[in-house]
Amino acid sequence: MTARIYRPAKTAMQSGAAKTRDWLLDYEPEEPRVVEPLMGWTSSGDTKQQLKLRFETKEEAVAYCERHGIAYQVSEPREPARRTMAYSDNFAFTRKEGWTH
């Protein structure tokens, strides 16, 4: 039973940083999912897949795992690839490239 500690990336539908500041702890699946023959639903006997714990800092999440004897793996967040730019920067006097239409 290994836990994964990470900060979630924002979704494509988010423009702000809501729900990306907390650190999440979730468990890797111990059993594969099985398709039930009668209804066709996907199920699993592993109930820890449904569990997600939120922590304010990475250190709190690591301390929780060590206190309860849970093996864990920490994934550090990556910096965004793009530089955020305001719309008004298109019309700034200090613009490096020329303005073309």
DSSP file (Angstrom, degrees, kcal/mol; ACC not computed):
  #  RESIDUE AA STRUCTURE BP1 BP2  ACC     N-H-->O    O-->H-N    N-H-->O    O-->H-N    TCO  KAPPA ALPHA  PHI   PSI    X-CA   Y-CA   Z-CA
    1    1 A M              0   0    0      0, 0.0    70,-0.8     0, 0.0     2,-0.4   0.000 360.0 360.0 360.0 105.6    0.0    0.0    0.0
    2    2 A T  E     -a   71   0A   0     26,-0.2    26,-2.5    68,-0.1     2,-0.3  -0.906 360.0-149.7-111.4 136.6    1.8    3.1   -1.3
    3    3 A A  E     -aB  72  27A   0     68,-3.0    70,-1.7    -2,-0.4     2,-0.5  -0.768   6.1-143.8-102.6 150.6    0.4    6.6   -0.9
    4    4 A R  E     -aB  73  26A   0     22,-3.4    22,-2.0    -2,-0.3     2,-0.5  -0.963   9.0-162.5-115.7 128.6    1.1    9.4   -3.4
    5    5 A I  E     +aB  74  25A   0     68,-2.8    70,-3.0    -2,-0.5     2,-0.3  -0.951  30.1 138.1-112.0 124.1    1.5   13.0   -2.1
    6    6 A Y  E     -aB  75  24A   0     18,-2.1    18,-3.5    -2,-0.5    70,-0.1  -0.975  52.8-113.7-156.6 164.6    1.2   15.7   -4.7
    7    7 A R        -     0   0    0     68,-0.5    16,-0.2    -2,-0.3    13,-0.1  -0.950  43.2-122.7-103.5 124.3   -0.3   19.1   -5.5
    8    8 A P        -     0   0    0      0, 0.0     2,-0.2     0, 0.0     3,-0.1  -0.356  19.6-125.0 -70.1 145.5   -3.0   18.9   -8.2
    9    9 A A        -     0   0    0      1,-0.1     2,-0.1    -2,-0.1     8,-0.0  -0.500  34.4 -97.4 -80.4 156.5   -2.6   20.8  -11.4
   10   10 A K        -     0   0    0     -2,-0.2    -1,-0.1     1,-0.1     9,-0.1  -0.483  41.1-115.4 -76.3 149.7   -5.4   23.2  -12.4
   11   11 A T    >   -     0   0    0     -2,-0.1     3,-1.3     1,-0.1    -1,-0.1  -0.220  26.4-104.1 -77.7 171.1   -7.9   21.8  -14.9
   12   12 A A  T 3  S+     0   0    0      1,-0.3    -1,-0.1     3,-0.0    -2,-0.1   0.716 121.0  57.6 -68.2 -19.8   -8.4   23.2  -18.4
   13   13 A M  T 3  S+     0   0    0      2,-0.0     2,-0.4     0, 0.0    -1,-0.3   0.457  90.8  89.4 -89.8  -1.2  -11.6   24.8  -17.2
   14   14 A Q    <   +     0   0    0     -3,-1.3    -4,-0.0     1,-0.1     3,-0.0  -0.795  41.7 175.4 -99.7 136.3   -9.9   26.8  -14.4
   15   15 A S  S    S+     0   0    0     -2,-0.4    -1,-0.1     0, 0.0     2,-0.1   0.618  70.8  51.2-105.6 -20.3   -8.4   30.3  -14.9
   16   16 A G  S    S-     0   0    0      2,-0.0    -2,-0.1     1,-0.0    -6,-0.0  -0.252  92.1-103.3-102.7-167.4   -7.5   30.8  -11.2
   17   17 A A    >   +     0   0    0     -2,-0.1     3,-1.4    -7,-0.1     4,-0.3   0.059  62.4 144.7-108.4  23.7   -5.5   28.8   -8.7
   18   18 A A  T 3  S+     0   0    0      1,-0.3    -2,-0.0     2,-0.1    -4,-0.0  -0.368  72.3   8.4 -65.0 141.6   -8.5   27.5   -6.7
   19   19 A K  T 3  S+     0   0    0      1,-0.1    -1,-0.3    -9,-0.1    -2,-0.0   0.673 108.1  91.9  62.1  21.3   -8.0   23.9   -5.3
   20   20 A T    <   +     0   0    0     -3,-1.4    -2,-0.1   -13,-0.1    -1,-0.1   0.387  68.1  69.9-118.8  -0.1   -4.4   23.8   -6.3
   21   21 A R  S    S+     0   0    0     -4,-0.3     2,-0.1   -14,-0.1    -3,-0.1   0.792  83.8  78.6 -88.5 -29.3   -2.8   25.1   -3.1
   22   22 A D  S    S-     0   0    0      1,-0.1     2,-0.4    35,-0.0    34,-0.2  -0.398  79.0-123.5 -78.9 156.5   -3.5   22.1   -0.9
   23   23 A W  E     - C   0  55A   0     32,-3.3    32,-2.7   -16,-0.2     2,-0.3  -0.841  25.5-147.8 -97.6 137.0   -1.4   18.9   -1.0
   24   24 A L  E     -BC   6  54A   0    -18,-3.5   -18,-2.1    -2,-0.4     2,-0.5  -0.817   8.7-160.9-107.5 145.7   -3.4   15.6   -1.7
   25   25 A L  E     +BC   5  53A   0     28,-2.3    28,-2.4    -2,-0.3     2,-0.3  -0.988  22.3 161.3-122.7 119.4   -2.6   12.2   -0.4
   26   26 A D  E     -BC   4  52A   0    -22,-2.0   -22,-3.4    -2,-0.5     2,-0.3  -0.954  32.9-116.3-135.5 159.8   -4.2    9.3   -2.3
   27   27 A Y  E     -B    3   0A   0     21,-0.6   -24,-0.2    24,-0.6     3,-0.1  -0.677  21.4-120.5 -98.5 144.8   -3.5    5.6   -2.4
   28   28 A E        -     0   0    0    -26,-2.5   -26,-0.2    -2,-0.3     2,-0.1  -0.563  46.3 -93.1 -75.0 146.9   -2.4    3.5   -5.4
   29   29 A P        -     0   0    0      0, 0.0    -1,-0.1     0, 0.0   -27,-0.1  -0.371  32.0-169.2 -66.7 137.3   -4.8    0.7   -6.3
   30   30 A E  S    S+     0   0    0      1,-0.1    -2,-0.0    -2,-0.1     0, 0.0   0.731  75.3  38.0 -93.9 -27.4   -4.1   -2.7   -4.7
   31   31 A E  S    S-     0   0    0     15,-0.0    -1,-0.1     3,-0.0    15,-0.1  -0.929  87.3-113.7-122.4 147.0   -6.6   -4.6   -6.8
   32   32 A P        -     0   0    0      0, 0.0    13,-0.3     0, 0.0     2,-0.1  -0.430  39.5-101.3 -73.3 155.5   -7.5   -4.2  -10.5
   33   33 A R        -     0   0    0     11,-0.1     2,-0.4    -2,-0.1    11,-0.2  -0.483  36.4-151.8 -75.2 149.3  -11.0   -3.0  -11.3
   34   34 A V  E     -D   43   0B   0      9,-3.3     9,-2.9    -2,-0.1     2,-0.6  -0.968  11.3-131.4-126.5 137.2  -13.4   -5.7  -12.5
   35   35 A V  E     -D   42   0B   0     -2,-0.4     7,-0.2     7,-0.2     6,-0.1  -0.792  27.0-130.4 -87.4 122.8  -16.4   -5.3  -14.8
   36   36 A E     >  -     0   0    0      5,-3.1     4,-1.7    -2,-0.6     5,-0.1  -0.569   9.8-142.2 -74.6 133.6  -19.5   -7.0  -13.2
   37   37 A P  T  4 S+     0   0    0      0, 0.0    -1,-0.1     0, 0.0    -2,-0.0   0.815  91.8  51.8 -69.9 -30.2  -21.1   -9.3  -15.7
   38   38 A L  T  4 S+     0   0    0      1,-0.1    -3,-0.0     3,-0.1    -2,-0.0   0.973 129.0  11.1 -73.5 -54.1  -24.8   -8.6  -14.8
   39   39 A M  T  4 S-     0   0    0      2,-0.1    -1,-0.1     0, 0.0     3,-0.1   0.646  92.4-124.7-101.9 -17.9  -24.9   -4.8  -15.0
   40   40 A G     <  +     0   0    0     -4,-1.7     2,-0.1     1,-0.3    -2,-0.0   0.594  58.6 147.5  82.7  10.6  -21.6   -4.0  -16.7
   41   41 A W        -     0   0    0     -5,-0.1    -5,-3.1    -6,-0.1     2,-0.5  -0.449  49.8-120.3 -77.7 153.2  -20.5   -1.7  -13.8
   42   42 A T  E     +D   35   0B   0     -7,-0.2     2,-0.3    -2,-0.1    -7,-0.2  -0.820  41.8 167.9 -93.8 130.2  -16.9   -1.3  -12.9
   43   43 A S  E     -D   34   0B   0     -9,-2.9    -9,-3.3    -2,-0.5     2,-0.3  -0.891  18.9-167.3-138.6 168.2  -16.1   -2.3   -9.3
   44   44 A S        -     0   0    0     -2,-0.3   -11,-0.1   -11,-0.2    -2,-0.0  -0.984  26.0-138.9-153.3 149.1  -13.2   -3.0   -7.0
   45   45 A G  S    S+     0   0    0     -2,-0.3     2,-0.9   -13,-0.3   -12,-0.1   0.477  80.7  97.9 -86.5  -3.1  -12.8   -4.5   -3.6
   46   46 A D    >   +     0   0    0      1,-0.2     3,-0.7   -15,-0.1     4,-0.2  -0.768  48.0 179.2 -90.8 105.7  -10.2   -1.8   -2.7
   47   47 A T  G >   +     0   0    0     -2,-0.9     3,-1.1     1,-0.2     4,-0.2   0.609  70.0  76.2 -83.2 -11.5  -11.9    0.9   -0.8
   48   48 A K  G >  S+     0   0    0      1,-0.2     3,-1.0     2,-0.2   -21,-0.6   0.659  78.8  73.9 -74.8 -13.0   -8.8    3.0   -0.3
   49   49 A Q  G <  S+     0   0    0     -3,-0.7    -1,-0.2     1,-0.2    -2,-0.1   0.777  92.8  55.3 -65.9 -24.8   -9.1    4.2   -3.9
   50   50 A Q  G <  S+     0   0    0     -3,-1.1     2,-0.5    -4,-0.2    -1,-0.2   0.560  89.9  96.3 -83.6  -9.0  -12.0    6.4   -2.9
   51   51 A L    <   +     0   0    0     -3,-1.0   -24,-0.6    -4,-0.2     2,-0.4  -0.720  42.8 169.3 -94.2 127.0  -10.0    8.1   -0.1
   52   52 A K  E     -C   26   0A   0     -2,-0.5     2,-0.4   -26,-0.1   -26,-0.2  -0.983  14.1-162.2-133.4 123.2   -8.3   11.5   -0.7
   53   53 A L  E     -C   25   0A   0    -28,-2.4   -28,-2.3    -2,-0.4     2,-0.4  -0.874   7.6-147.1-106.8 137.8   -6.8   13.5    2.2
   54   54 A R  E     +C   24   0A   0     -2,-0.4     2,-0.3   -30,-0.2   -30,-0.2  -0.862  16.4 180.0-106.5 137.5   -6.0   17.2    1.9
   55   55 A F  E     -C   23   0A   0    -32,-2.7   -32,-3.3    -2,-0.4     3,-0.0  -0.967  30.2-136.8-132.6 149.2   -3.2   18.9    3.8
   56   56 A E  S    S+     0   0    0     -2,-0.3     2,-0.3   -34,-0.2    -1,-0.1   0.836  89.1  25.4 -74.7 -32.8   -2.1   22.5    3.8
   57   57 A T  S  > S-     0   0    0      1,-0.1     4,-1.3   -34,-0.1     5,-0.1  -0.890  74.2-122.3-130.6 161.6    1.6   21.7    3.5
   58   58 A K  H  > S+     0   0    0     -2,-0.3     4,-2.4     1,-0.2     5,-0.2   0.857 112.0  59.2 -66.8 -35.9    3.8   18.8    2.2
   59   59 A E  H  > S+     0   0    0      1,-0.2     4,-2.5     2,-0.2    -1,-0.2   0.861 102.4  52.7 -64.5 -36.0    5.4   18.4    5.6
   60   60 A E  H  > S+     0   0    0      2,-0.2     4,-2.0     1,-0.2    -1,-0.2   0.904 110.3  47.9 -64.8 -41.1    2.0   17.7    7.2
   61   61 A A  H  X S+     0   0    0     -4,-1.3     4,-2.0     2,-0.2    -2,-0.2   0.905 112.9  47.6 -66.7 -41.7    1.2   15.0    4.6
   62   62 A V  H  X S+     0   0    0     -4,-2.4     4,-2.5     1,-0.2     5,-0.2   0.909 111.2  51.2 -65.7 -42.1    4.6   13.4    5.1
   63   63 A A  H  X S+     0   0    0     -4,-2.5     4,-2.4     1,-0.2    -2,-0.2   0.880 108.1  52.9 -63.2 -37.5    4.2   13.5    8.9
   64   64 A Y  H  X S+     0   0    0     -4,-2.0     4,-1.8     2,-0.2    -1,-0.2   0.929 110.7  46.9 -62.1 -45.5    0.8   11.8    8.6
   65   65 A C  H  X>S+     0   0    0     -4,-2.0     5,-3.0     1,-0.2     4,-0.6   0.912 114.6  46.1 -64.2 -42.7    2.3    9.0    6.5
   66   66 A E  H  <5S+     0   0    0     -4,-2.5     3,-0.5     3,-0.2    -1,-0.2   0.873 110.7  53.1 -69.2 -35.8    5.2    8.5    8.9
   67   67 A R  H  <5S+     0   0    0     -4,-2.4    -1,-0.2     1,-0.2    -2,-0.2   0.852 117.3  37.6 -66.7 -34.3    3.0    8.6   12.0
   68   68 A H  H  <5S-     0   0    0     -4,-1.8    -1,-0.2    -5,-0.2    -2,-0.2   0.366 112.8-114.5-100.2   4.2    0.7    5.8   10.5
   69   69 A G  T  <5 +     0   0    0     -4,-0.6     2,-0.5    -3,-0.5    -3,-0.2   0.865  60.2 154.8  69.5  37.6    3.5    3.8    8.9
   70   70 A I      < -     0   0    0     -5,-3.0     2,-0.2    -6,-0.2    -1,-0.2  -0.848  44.3-127.2-101.3 130.2    2.3    4.4    5.3
   71   71 A A  E     -a    2   0A   0    -70,-0.8   -68,-3.0    -2,-0.5     2,-0.3  -0.566  39.3-175.7 -71.2 137.6    4.9    4.1    2.5
   72   72 A Y  E     -a    3   0A   0     -2,-0.2     2,-0.4   -70,-0.2   -68,-0.2  -0.917  27.0-154.7-139.0 161.6    4.7    7.3    0.4
   73   73 A Q  E     -a    4   0A   0    -70,-1.7   -68,-2.8    -2,-0.3     2,-0.5  -0.993  17.5-145.9-136.3 127.6    6.0    8.9   -2.7
   74   74 A V  E     -a    5   0A   0     -2,-0.4     2,-0.6   -70,-0.2   -68,-0.2  -0.832   6.7-162.2-100.5 128.2    6.2   12.7   -3.0
   75   75 A S  E     -a    6   0A   0    -70,-3.0   -68,-0.5    -2,-0.5    -2,-0.0  -0.943  15.2-143.1-108.6 115.2    5.7   14.3   -6.5
   76   76 A E        -     0   0    0     -2,-0.6     2,-0.1   -70,-0.1   -70,-0.0  -0.516  23.4-111.1 -76.0 142.5    6.9   17.9   -6.6
   77   77 A P        -     0   0    0      0, 0.0     2,-0.3     0, 0.0    -1,-0.1  -0.442  28.5-129.1 -73.4 148.4    4.8   20.3   -8.7
   78   78 A R        -     0   0    0     -2,-0.1     3,-0.1     1,-0.1     0, 0.0  -0.663  23.5-107.1 -93.9 152.2    6.3   21.7  -11.9
   79   79 A E        -     0   0    0     -2,-0.3    -1,-0.1     1,-0.1     2,-0.0  -0.482  45.7 -93.9 -73.0 148.1    6.5   25.3  -12.8
   80   80 A P        -     0   0    0      0, 0.0    -1,-0.1     0, 0.0     0, 0.0  -0.357  25.6-138.8 -63.9 144.4    4.0   26.4  -15.5
   81   81 A A  S    S+     0   0    0     -3,-0.1     2,-0.3     2,-0.1    -2,-0.0   0.762  81.8  64.4 -75.9 -25.6    5.5   26.4  -19.0
   82   82 A R  S    S-     0   0    0      3,-0.0     2,-0.5     0, 0.0     0, 0.0  -0.721  78.8-128.4-103.4 150.1    3.9   29.7  -20.0
   83   83 A R        -     0   0    0     -2,-0.3     2,-0.2     1,-0.0    -2,-0.1  -0.825  31.7-121.3 -90.2 130.1    4.4   33.2  -18.6
   84   84 A T        -     0   0    0     -2,-0.5     2,-0.4     1,-0.0    -1,-0.0  -0.505  33.6-171.4 -73.7 140.6    1.1   34.8  -17.7
   85   85 A M        -     0   0    0     -2,-0.2     2,-0.1     3,-0.0     5,-0.0  -0.995  18.0-129.6-137.3 137.3    0.4   38.0  -19.5
   86   86 A A    >   -     0   0    0     -2,-0.4     3,-1.1     1,-0.1     4,-0.3  -0.479  24.8-118.6 -81.9 156.6   -2.2   40.6  -19.1
   87   87 A Y  G >  S+     0   0    0      1,-0.3     3,-1.6     2,-0.2     4,-0.3   0.855 113.3  61.7 -62.7 -34.7   -4.2   41.9  -22.0
   88   88 A S  G >  S+     0   0    0      1,-0.3     3,-1.3     2,-0.2    -1,-0.3   0.705  86.7  74.4 -67.3 -18.5   -2.9   45.4  -21.5
   89   89 A D  G X  S+     0   0    0     -3,-1.1     3,-0.9     1,-0.3    -1,-0.3   0.727  83.2  68.8 -66.8 -19.9    0.6   44.1  -22.1
   90   90 A N  G <  S+     0   0    0     -3,-1.6    -1,-0.3    -4,-0.3    -2,-0.2   0.781 107.3  37.5 -65.0 -25.9   -0.3   43.9  -25.8
   91   91 A F  G <  S+     0   0    0     -3,-1.3    -1,-0.2    -4,-0.3    -2,-0.2   0.173  87.1 130.5-113.3  15.8   -0.4   47.7  -25.9
   92   92 A A    X   -     0   0    0     -3,-0.9     3,-1.1     1,-0.1    -3,-0.0  -0.389  59.8-133.9 -73.5 148.4    2.5   48.6  -23.5
   93   93 A F  T 3  S+     0   0    0      1,-0.2    -1,-0.1    -2,-0.1    -4,-0.0   0.752 105.9  59.6 -70.5 -23.9    5.1   51.1  -24.6
   94   94 A T  T 3  S+     0   0    0     -5,-0.0    -1,-0.2     2,-0.0     2,-0.1   0.222  74.4 137.5 -90.2  15.9    7.9   48.8  -23.4
   95   95 A R    <   -     0   0    0     -3,-1.1     4,-0.1     1,-0.1    -5,-0.0  -0.421  45.1-153.1 -65.3 133.3    6.7   46.0  -25.8
   96   96 A K  S    S+     0   0    0     -2,-0.1     2,-0.2     2,-0.1    -1,-0.1   0.882  74.4  56.9 -79.1 -40.2    9.8   44.3  -27.4
   97   97 A E  S    S-     0   0    0      1,-0.1     2,-0.1     0, 0.0    -2,-0.0  -0.559  93.2-102.9 -90.7 157.5    8.1   43.2  -30.7
   98   98 A G        -     0   0    0     -2,-0.2     2,-0.6     1,-0.1    -1,-0.1  -0.408  34.8-110.2 -74.7 154.7    6.3   45.5  -33.1
   99   99 A W        +     0   0    0     -2,-0.1     2,-0.3    -4,-0.1    -1,-0.1  -0.771  43.7 174.7 -89.2 123.6    2.6   45.6  -33.2
  100  100 A T              0   0    0     -2,-0.6     0, 0.0     1,-0.1     0, 0.0  -0.944 360.0 360.0-128.7 150.6    1.1   44.1  -36.4
  101  101 A H              0   0    0     -2,-0.3    -1,-0.1     0, 0.0    -2,-0.0   0.337 360.0 360.0-121.4 360.0   -2.4   43.4  -37.6
